[in-house]
């Protein structure tokens, strides 16, 4: 089960393309605003330091940061210029978990929210304000 943001009523993922992910607080850790365009870099960072860490669980399936990063890299090489960086991670997730493409259910937004929370925990385990 995913941990959700402890505070903040709004979802992290914007409702329009390119909208910034909202500020959030996870276990007292404040983070800078993260844009959807930052996600490919954060996934790459997580894959470099913890490749076998579970990035996403959806239904009965899981994927690691290494696999998610591999999907992002393949998608970027094939269509990155057409899609834009902000679309790479959401589309890669829908490739790994085809059921996420069902936009009527809103599962992709929930998975992205959880992914961002875990990415912050994975690549910035200390509060960003404490990192000199």
DAUR-V117678 format. One record per residue. N is the residue number from 0. RES is the residue in three letters. SS is DSSP state (alpha for helix, beta for strand, coil for the rest). OMEGA is omega in degrees with one decimal (* if undefined). BURIAL is 1 if it has 24 or more other C-alpha atoms within 12 Angstrom, else 0. Layout:
n->{N N}
res->{RES RES}
ss->{SS SS}
omega->{OMEGA OMEGA}
burial->{BURIAL BURIAL}
This chain:
n->{0 1 2 3 4 5 6 7 8 9 10 11 12 13 14 15 16 17 18 19 20 21 22 23 24 25 26 27 28 29 30 31 32 33 34 35 36 37 38 39 40 41 42 43 44 45 46 47 48 49 50 51 52 53 54 55 56 57 58 59 60 61 62 63 64 65 66 67 68 69 70 71 72 73 74 75 76 77 78 79 80 81 82 83 84 85 86 87 88 89 90 91 92 93 94 95 96 97 98 99 100 101 102 103 104 105 106 107 108 109 110 111 112 113 114 115 116 117 118 119 120 121 122 123 124 125 126 127 128 129 130 131}
res->{UNK UNK UNK UNK UNK UNK UNK UNK UNK UNK UNK UNK UNK UNK UNK UNK UNK UNK UNK UNK UNK UNK UNK UNK UNK UNK UNK UNK UNK UNK UNK UNK UNK UNK UNK UNK UNK UNK UNK UNK UNK UNK UNK UNK UNK UNK UNK UNK UNK UNK UNK UNK UNK UNK UNK UNK UNK UNK UNK UNK UNK UNK UNK UNK UNK UNK UNK UNK UNK UNK UNK UNK UNK UNK UNK UNK UNK UNK UNK UNK UNK UNK UNK UNK UNK UNK UNK UNK UNK UNK UNK UNK UNK UNK UNK UNK UNK UNK UNK UNK UNK UNK UNK UNK UNK UNK UNK UNK UNK UNK UNK UNK UNK UNK UNK UNK UNK UNK UNK UNK UNK UNK UNK UNK UNK UNK UNK UNK UNK UNK UNK UNK}
ss->{coil coil coil coil coil coil coil coil coil coil coil coil coil coil coil coil coil coil coil coil coil coil coil coil beta beta coil coil beta beta coil coil coil coil coil alpha alpha alpha alpha alpha alpha alpha alpha alpha alpha alpha alpha alpha alpha coil coil coil coil beta beta beta beta beta coil coil beta beta beta beta alpha alpha alpha alpha alpha alpha alpha alpha alpha alpha alpha alpha alpha alpha alpha alpha alpha alpha alpha coil alpha alpha alpha alpha alpha alpha alpha alpha alpha alpha alpha alpha coil alpha alpha alpha alpha coil coil coil coil coil alpha alpha alpha alpha alpha alpha alpha alpha alpha alpha alpha alpha alpha alpha alpha alpha alpha coil coil coil coil coil coil coil coil coil}
omega->{-178.8 170.0 177.8 177.2 -177.5 -178.6 176.2 -175.7 -174.3 175.9 179.9 -175.2 -179.2 -179.6 177.0 -177.0 177.2 179.1 -176.4 171.7 -175.9 176.4 178.8 -177.0 -179.8 179.6 177.4 -178.9 174.4 179.1 172.8 176.2 -179.3 176.4 176.3 178.2 177.3 -173.4 178.7 178.7 179.6 176.7 178.1 178.2 179.7 179.1 179.8 -175.7 -179.7 -173.3 -177.1 178.1 177.9 179.4 -173.8 168.9 177.9 -175.3 179.3 -175.6 175.2 171.1 -179.8 175.3 178.3 -179.6 179.5 178.1 177.4 178.0 178.7 179.7 179.1 -179.5 179.1 179.9 -176.5 -170.4 -173.5 -178.1 178.9 -175.5 -173.0 -175.2 -177.0 -177.5 -171.3 -176.7 177.4 180.0 176.6 177.0 178.4 175.0 -179.7 -179.3 -175.7 179.6 178.8 179.2 177.8 -173.7 -179.4 -177.6 179.6 -179.1 -178.6 179.0 179.3 179.3 178.0 177.0 -178.7 179.1 180.0 178.5 -179.5 177.6 179.0 178.9 -176.4 -174.1 177.7 -174.7 175.5 176.2 -178.0 -180.0 -179.9 179.9 -172.6 *}
burial->{0 0 0 1 1 0 0 0 0 0 1 1 1 1 0 0 0 0 0 0 1 1 1 1 1 1 0 0 0 1 1 0 0 1 1 1 1 1 1 1 1 1 1 1 1 1 1 0 0 0 0 0 1 1 1 1 1 1 0 0 0 0 1 1 1 1 1 1 1 1 1 1 1 0 1 1 0 0 0 0 0 0 0 1 1 1 1 1 1 1 1 1 1 1 0 1 1 0 0 1 0 0 0 0 0 0 1 1 1 1 1 1 1 1 1 1 1 1 1 1 1 1 1 1 0 0 0 0 0 0 0 0}
